[in-house]
Structure formats: structure tokens, C-alpha cells
Amino acid sequence: MNCSNPVLDEGQEIHYKFEFNKAQALGHPSKFFFSNTALSPPIEIMGKNPVSQTNFEISSCTARTREGNETLLEDCMESIPVPFVRFSVLKSNFVDTLCMLVGWAYFVLWSASFYPQIWLNFRRKSVIGMDFNYVFLNVLGNGSYTIFNTLMYFNEQVQAEYLQEQPYSPLPVLLNDVVFAAHALIFSFVYAFQACIYERGSQRLHPFYYITGVIYIFGSVSVLGLLAVGIITRLQIANIFSYVKILVTTPMYLPQLYFNYTRKSTSGFAIEAIWLDFSGGVLSFLQMVLQAWNVNDWSNFTGNPVKFALALITMFLDSLFFFQHYIIYRNSVEEK
């Protein structure tokens, strides 16, 4: 946080006054003085009841001389992109760094999970063993996820609407989220392309998913129409596509599991992809635990049960693939 627009005389300092809830039981001071050259000024705050994170609103901005005279800088507040400061309390800087590394690790694992199946299809020149319904759900889910991330990251109107609803929350989408979603969508289309050009046997897309595709297209056009007449906002459209992603994620692997069951075989399905997906899920869960412990705040689990449940369900379904591949169908042979 800094104030770049006002021009200060030599010896002047920027004075930011913060307001906060008295229930937070924070100690003095309530005012902080930063020099006009300080980009990251150190602040020490003592609290009787420390919390993992709190926010201070900036209520005024003045310039103070060495003699103690203060001048209100009316244009200073306009030069501050976010008129509040977020304070976080961590138990360990090492754990905070570890959380970041774990996050990048599961990002790489989940991104890499698309490659084994593509390579297996290419090597066999066949998609027998890869369920087409599973491919369809991949395209549908990752397409919705890409739309959500793209709108949230690039659309200024969506960002403004989000910050209006959640003024103290950072935007929930980062650049790596956009890259991951786009990467997943591209390789989902590669799955579909391989299904068109390689040997497929008697495999076909179930009629239910044709109907689902029509409903998805009709629904997408409908929400755009509702936006045009002002019934819903751009942020609500982004959230709708995020709900579709959540809705698709849970049953996404079920068609492939059932397909393996009907064939009594996992041949043609890359188990390496499941190992990468499962490992990424474990690391994602580990990051949630580390973050919760480090800030002494377990609301990630109690406040967002959907995300927590999806992580557990995904790891459970991955475990079913392991059970099929390594136990009940381990002696299955490649179909000719």
C-alpha cells in the first residue's frame, strides 16, 4: 500500500488512519506513519484476541511534516487501489512457503494427468477402452471451468461485481487457474479428436449425453438472453458455469468405471492418469490442512463443505479405478 499521486515536500510523511471493529480487541496504535518512499513499511500490531486474518479500512490520508503539522490529502484516497489493508497471522513462514510449493506440485500433477491417455491412444491407434461418455463430461466440465475462470480473471465488470459483493475478499481466480482450465479443455478436445480418427470398435456416445449437450447449449443461450434484459449479472453467469463444473466433477468418472465393469477389463485406459489425478488430490487436501493449521482457521472445511466433499469423492473414485486395475481385472488381456 502506498500513495503515489500526491507530491510531498521533503520531510513529510504519509499518515494513514485505520478504522477497525473494537471487538477485535487490537492494541495500539490505530494510526501508522509511512514515509513517502516506503513501499512495504513494517507494521507491528499487538492483539488481546489474535485472529488468523482481519481487515483495516483506511478512513483518511494526511501528510505530516517534521514539525507535526498535518494536511489532509483529498486525492490520496483515490490513488489507493484498495482502501483497506489485510493482516494475516501465521504460525510458520516455512509452512506458508510449503503450502505454495504443494500448490504448484498438484497443479503440475493435475495438468500432466491428461497426457498418459493421449499417448496410449496414439501408441495403440485405438480408443477402445476409453469411454466416450467420460470424454463428453470432460469437455463439458472443463469448458464450463474455462468460461468461469476467463470471465473472473479478464472481465472487469465481473471483477467489479465480485468486489462489490465481497469487498474484503481477493479475486478467487489467478492466472495459473486460467492456464490450467484452458489446458484441460484443449486436451479434452484432443480426446474427442482421437475418438473420431482412431479405431473405436462398437463404442458410441449414449443418447442421454446428446440430450445433455442440447440442454447445455440451450441453457447457455438462455442465460445470455437473461443478461441482455438485465435479469442476471455477468458475475451470476460466471457462477452458473462454476456450478456446472461442480455438478459434472462428481459423476465424471462413473461412465468409465461402469465401462470397465461391463468389459471386465481396464485395457485401453491409462491408469497412470489416475495416479497423477489421485496424487494431485492428496496434495490439494494436504494444502488445505497446512493452510488451516498455519492460520488456526479450519473454515476451509466447515465453511466450504462442497469443495471438501468433492476432494474426498474424487480420491474415492480414483481408488475404485485402482481396485479395478490392480485387483479384480488385473489379469485382463487386450481385446483384439
C-alpha positions as CSV (number, residue, x, y, z in Angstrom):
1,M,0.0,0.0,0.0
2,N,1.4,3.4,-0.9
3,C,0.2,6.8,-2.0
4,S,1.9,7.7,-5.3
5,N,-0.2,10.7,-6.7
6,P,0.3,13.4,-4.0
7,V,3.6,15.3,-4.3
8,L,5.1,15.7,-0.8
9,D,7.6,18.2,0.5
10,E,10.9,17.0,1.8
11,G,10.5,15.7,5.4
12,Q,6.8,15.0,5.0
13,E,5.3,11.6,5.8
14,I,2.1,9.9,4.6
15,H,-0.4,9.4,7.5
16,Y,-3.0,6.7,7.1
17,K,-5.7,6.4,9.7
18,F,-7.3,2.9,10.1
19,E,-10.7,2.1,11.5
20,F,-11.5,-1.4,12.8
21,N,-14.0,-3.2,14.9
22,K,-13.4,-2.8,18.7
23,A,-14.5,-6.4,19.1
24,Q,-11.2,-7.4,17.5
25,A,-9.5,-6.3,20.7
26,L,-6.5,-4.9,18.9
27,G,-3.9,-2.9,20.8
28,H,-2.5,0.5,19.9
29,P,-1.6,2.2,17.7
30,S,-4.6,2.9,15.4
31,K,-2.6,5.3,13.3
32,F,0.5,4.5,11.2
33,F,3.0,6.9,9.7
34,F,4.7,5.8,6.4
35,S,7.4,7.8,4.6
36,N,6.5,8.7,1.0
37,T,9.3,6.4,-0.2
38,A,8.2,3.3,1.9
39,L,6.7,0.7,-0.4
40,S,6.5,-2.1,2.1
41,P,6.5,-0.4,5.6
42,P,6.8,-2.7,8.6
43,I,3.8,-2.7,10.9
44,E,3.6,-4.3,14.3
45,I,0.2,-4.9,15.9
46,M,-0.5,-6.4,19.3
47,G,-3.8,-8.0,20.0
48,K,-5.5,-9.5,23.0
49,N,-7.5,-11.9,20.9
50,P,-5.5,-12.6,17.8
51,V,-7.3,-13.9,14.7
52,S,-6.0,-15.5,11.6
53,Q,-7.0,-12.6,9.4
54,T,-8.5,-9.2,9.7
55,N,-9.0,-6.1,7.6
56,F,-8.4,-2.4,8.5
57,E,-10.2,0.2,6.4
58,I,-8.3,3.4,5.6
59,S,-10.6,6.2,6.7
60,S,-8.3,9.2,5.9
61,C,-5.0,10.1,4.4
62,T,-2.9,13.1,5.5
63,A,0.6,14.5,5.1
64,R,2.6,15.3,8.3
65,T,5.7,17.4,8.5
66,R,8.6,17.0,10.9
67,E,7.1,19.9,12.9
68,G,3.9,17.8,13.4
69,N,1.6,19.8,11.1
70,E,-0.9,17.7,9.2
71,T,-2.6,18.4,5.9
72,L,-5.5,16.4,4.5
73,L,-4.7,14.8,1.1
74,E,-8.1,14.5,-0.5
75,D,-6.8,12.9,-3.7
76,C,-4.7,10.4,-1.8
77,M,-7.6,8.0,-1.2
78,E,-8.4,7.9,-4.9
79,S,-4.8,6.8,-5.6
80,I,-5.1,3.7,-3.4
81,P,-6.5,0.8,-5.5
82,V,-7.9,-1.0,-2.4
83,P,-8.8,1.2,0.6
84,F,-8.1,-1.4,3.2
85,V,-5.2,-3.4,4.5
86,R,-5.4,-7.2,5.1
87,F,-3.4,-8.6,8.0
88,S,-2.8,-12.3,8.3
89,V,-1.3,-14.1,11.3
90,L,0.8,-17.2,10.5
91,K,2.3,-19.7,12.8
92,S,5.2,-20.5,10.4
93,N,6.7,-18.8,7.4
94,F,8.2,-22.2,6.4
95,V,4.7,-23.8,6.3
96,D,3.4,-20.9,4.3
97,T,6.2,-21.5,1.7
98,L,5.5,-25.2,1.8
99,C,1.8,-24.5,1.0
100,M,2.8,-22.6,-2.0
101,L,5.1,-25.4,-3.2
102,V,2.5,-28.0,-2.6
103,G,0.0,-25.9,-4.6
104,W,2.3,-25.8,-7.6
105,A,3.0,-29.5,-7.3
106,Y,-0.6,-30.5,-7.5
107,F,-1.1,-28.0,-10.3
108,V,1.6,-29.9,-12.3
109,L,0.3,-33.3,-11.4
110,W,-3.3,-32.5,-12.5
111,S,-2.1,-30.8,-15.7
112,A,0.0,-33.9,-16.5
113,S,-2.8,-36.3,-15.9
114,F,-4.2,-35.7,-19.4
115,Y,-1.1,-36.9,-21.2
116,P,-1.0,-40.7,-20.4
117,Q,-4.4,-41.4,-22.0
118,I,-3.5,-39.4,-25.1
119,W,-0.2,-41.2,-25.5
120,L,-1.8,-44.6,-25.0
121,N,-4.4,-43.8,-27.7
122,F,-1.7,-42.6,-30.1
123,R,0.5,-45.6,-29.5
124,R,-2.3,-48.1,-30.0
125,K,-4.0,-46.1,-32.8
126,S,-7.2,-47.1,-30.9
127,V,-9.6,-45.6,-28.4
128,I,-11.1,-48.9,-27.4
129,G,-11.1,-48.8,-23.6
130,M,-11.7,-45.1,-23.3
131,D,-15.3,-44.4,-22.6
132,F,-16.9,-41.7,-24.9
133,N,-19.3,-40.6,-22.2
134,Y,-16.3,-39.9,-20.0
135,V,-14.8,-37.8,-22.8
136,F,-18.0,-35.8,-23.2
137,L,-18.2,-35.0,-19.5
138,N,-14.5,-33.9,-19.6
139,V,-15.3,-31.4,-22.4
140,L,-18.5,-30.2,-20.7
141,G,-16.9,-29.7,-17.3
142,N,-13.6,-28.2,-18.4
143,G,-15.4,-26.0,-20.9
144,S,-17.5,-24.6,-18.1
145,Y,-14.5,-24.2,-15.8
146,T,-12.6,-22.3,-18.5
147,I,-15.6,-19.9,-19.0
148,F,-15.8,-19.2,-15.3
149,N,-12.0,-18.6,-14.9
150,T,-11.8,-16.4,-18.1
151,L,-14.7,-14.2,-17.0
152,M,-13.4,-13.8,-13.5
153,Y,-9.8,-13.1,-14.5
154,F,-10.3,-10.9,-17.6
155,N,-13.7,-9.3,-17.4
156,E,-13.5,-6.0,-15.4
157,Q,-17.3,-5.9,-15.0
158,V,-17.3,-9.4,-13.4
159,Q,-14.5,-8.3,-11.1
160,A,-16.3,-5.1,-10.0
161,E,-19.5,-7.1,-9.2
162,Y,-17.5,-9.6,-7.2
163,L,-15.7,-6.9,-5.2
164,Q,-19.0,-5.2,-4.6
165,E,-20.4,-8.4,-3.0
166,Q,-17.1,-9.4,-1.3
167,P,-15.2,-6.2,-0.7
168,Y,-12.6,-7.8,1.6
169,S,-12.0,-11.0,-0.4
170,P,-9.3,-11.2,-3.1
171,L,-10.4,-12.4,-6.5
172,P,-10.7,-16.2,-6.4
173,V,-9.0,-16.8,-9.8
174,L,-5.3,-16.4,-10.6
175,L,-3.5,-16.7,-13.9
176,N,-2.5,-20.3,-13.2
177,D,-6.2,-21.2,-12.8
178,V,-6.9,-19.8,-16.2
179,V,-4.0,-21.6,-17.8
180,F,-4.9,-24.9,-16.1
181,A,-8.5,-24.7,-17.2
182,A,-7.6,-23.8,-20.8
183,H,-5.0,-26.6,-20.9
184,A,-7.6,-29.1,-19.6
185,L,-10.2,-28.0,-22.2
186,I,-7.7,-28.3,-25.1
187,F,-6.7,-31.8,-24.1
188,S,-10.3,-32.8,-23.6
189,F,-10.9,-31.8,-27.2
190,V,-7.8,-33.9,-28.1
191,Y,-9.5,-36.9,-26.5
192,A,-12.6,-36.2,-28.7
193,F,-10.5,-35.8,-31.8
194,Q,-8.8,-39.1,-31.2
195,A,-12.2,-40.8,-30.7
196,C,-13.1,-39.6,-34.2
197,I,-9.9,-40.8,-36.1
198,Y,-8.8,-44.0,-34.2
199,E,-10.4,-47.4,-34.1
200,R,-13.4,-47.3,-31.8
201,G,-15.0,-50.7,-32.1
202,S,-18.7,-50.6,-31.1
203,Q,-18.3,-47.7,-28.8
204,R,-20.8,-44.9,-29.1
205,L,-21.9,-41.8,-27.1
206,H,-25.0,-42.6,-25.1
207,P,-28.2,-40.8,-26.2
208,F,-28.5,-39.3,-22.8
209,Y,-25.4,-37.2,-23.3
210,Y,-26.7,-35.9,-26.7
211,I,-29.7,-34.6,-24.8
212,T,-27.4,-33.2,-22.1
213,G,-25.4,-31.4,-24.8
214,V,-28.5,-29.8,-26.2
215,I,-29.7,-28.7,-22.8
216,Y,-26.3,-27.2,-22.1
217,I,-26.3,-25.2,-25.3
218,F,-29.9,-24.1,-24.8
219,G,-29.1,-23.1,-21.2
220,S,-26.0,-21.1,-22.2
221,V,-28.0,-19.2,-24.8
222,S,-30.8,-18.6,-22.2
223,V,-28.5,-17.1,-19.6
224,L,-27.1,-14.7,-22.3
225,G,-30.7,-13.7,-23.0
226,L,-31.3,-13.0,-19.3
227,L,-28.2,-10.9,-19.2
228,A,-29.3,-8.9,-22.2
229,V,-32.6,-7.9,-20.5
230,G,-30.9,-7.2,-17.2
231,I,-32.3,-10.1,-15.1
232,I,-29.0,-11.5,-14.1
233,T,-25.4,-10.1,-13.9
234,R,-22.2,-11.2,-15.5
235,L,-21.0,-12.4,-12.2
236,Q,-24.0,-14.7,-11.9
237,I,-23.3,-16.1,-15.3
238,A,-19.7,-16.9,-14.2
239,N,-21.1,-18.6,-11.1
240,I,-23.6,-20.6,-13.1
241,F,-20.7,-22.1,-15.1
242,S,-18.8,-22.8,-11.9
243,Y,-21.8,-24.7,-10.6
244,V,-21.9,-26.8,-13.8
245,K,-18.2,-27.7,-13.3
246,I,-19.0,-28.8,-9.7
247,L,-22.0,-30.8,-10.9
248,V,-20.0,-32.6,-13.6
249,T,-16.9,-33.3,-11.5
250,T,-18.5,-35.8,-9.2
251,P,-20.1,-38.2,-11.8
252,M,-17.4,-37.6,-14.4
253,Y,-15.5,-40.9,-13.8
254,L,-18.7,-43.0,-13.3
255,P,-19.1,-43.8,-17.0
256,Q,-15.5,-45.0,-17.3
257,L,-15.9,-47.1,-14.1
258,Y,-19.1,-48.7,-15.5
259,F,-17.5,-49.2,-18.9
260,N,-14.6,-51.1,-17.2
261,Y,-17.1,-53.2,-15.3
262,T,-19.1,-54.2,-18.4
263,R,-15.9,-55.1,-20.2
264,K,-14.3,-56.8,-17.2
265,S,-11.1,-55.1,-18.2
266,T,-9.2,-51.8,-17.9
267,S,-7.2,-52.4,-21.1
268,G,-7.1,-49.2,-23.2
269,F,-7.5,-47.0,-20.1
270,A,-4.3,-45.3,-18.8
271,I,-4.1,-46.0,-15.1
272,E,-1.1,-43.6,-15.0
273,A,-3.6,-40.7,-15.4
274,I,-5.5,-41.8,-12.3
275,W,-2.2,-42.0,-10.3
276,L,-1.5,-38.4,-11.3
277,D,-5.1,-37.3,-10.5
278,F,-5.1,-39.1,-7.2
279,S,-1.7,-37.7,-6.2
280,G,-2.8,-34.2,-7.1
281,G,-5.9,-34.6,-5.0
282,V,-3.9,-35.8,-2.0
283,L,-1.6,-32.8,-2.3
284,S,-4.6,-30.4,-2.6
285,F,-6.1,-31.9,0.6
286,L,-2.7,-31.6,2.3
287,Q,-2.5,-27.9,1.3
288,M,-5.9,-27.3,2.8
289,V,-4.8,-28.9,6.1
290,L,-1.5,-27.0,6.2
291,Q,-3.2,-23.7,5.5
292,A,-5.8,-24.3,8.1
293,W,-3.2,-25.2,10.7
294,N,-0.9,-22.3,9.9
295,V,-3.6,-19.7,10.4
296,N,-5.5,-21.6,13.1
297,D,-8.7,-21.4,11.0
298,W,-10.5,-24.5,9.8
299,S,-13.2,-22.7,7.9
300,N,-11.9,-24.2,4.6
301,F,-13.5,-27.4,5.7
302,T,-16.6,-26.2,7.6
303,G,-17.2,-23.1,5.6
304,N,-16.8,-24.7,2.1
305,P,-18.1,-28.3,2.6
306,V,-18.7,-28.7,-1.2
307,K,-15.0,-28.3,-2.1
308,F,-14.0,-30.6,0.8
309,A,-16.6,-33.2,-0.2
310,L,-15.6,-33.1,-3.9
311,A,-11.9,-33.7,-3.0
312,L,-12.8,-36.7,-1.0
313,I,-15.2,-38.1,-3.6
314,T,-12.6,-37.7,-6.3
315,M,-10.0,-39.6,-4.3
316,F,-12.6,-42.3,-3.6
317,L,-13.4,-42.7,-7.3
318,D,-9.7,-42.9,-8.1
319,S,-9.4,-45.6,-5.5
320,L,-12.1,-47.6,-7.3
321,F,-10.0,-47.4,-10.5
322,F,-7.0,-48.8,-8.6
323,F,-9.3,-51.6,-7.3
324,Q,-10.4,-52.5,-10.8
325,H,-7.0,-52.3,-12.4
326,Y,-4.8,-53.9,-9.8
327,I,-7.2,-56.4,-8.2
328,I,-10.4,-57.6,-9.9
329,Y,-9.3,-57.1,-13.6
330,R,-5.5,-57.4,-13.2
331,N,-5.4,-60.5,-15.4
332,S,-7.5,-59.0,-18.2
333,V,-5.9,-59.0,-21.7
334,E,-6.1,-56.6,-24.6
335,E,-9.2,-57.0,-26.7
336,K,-8.5,-57.9,-30.3
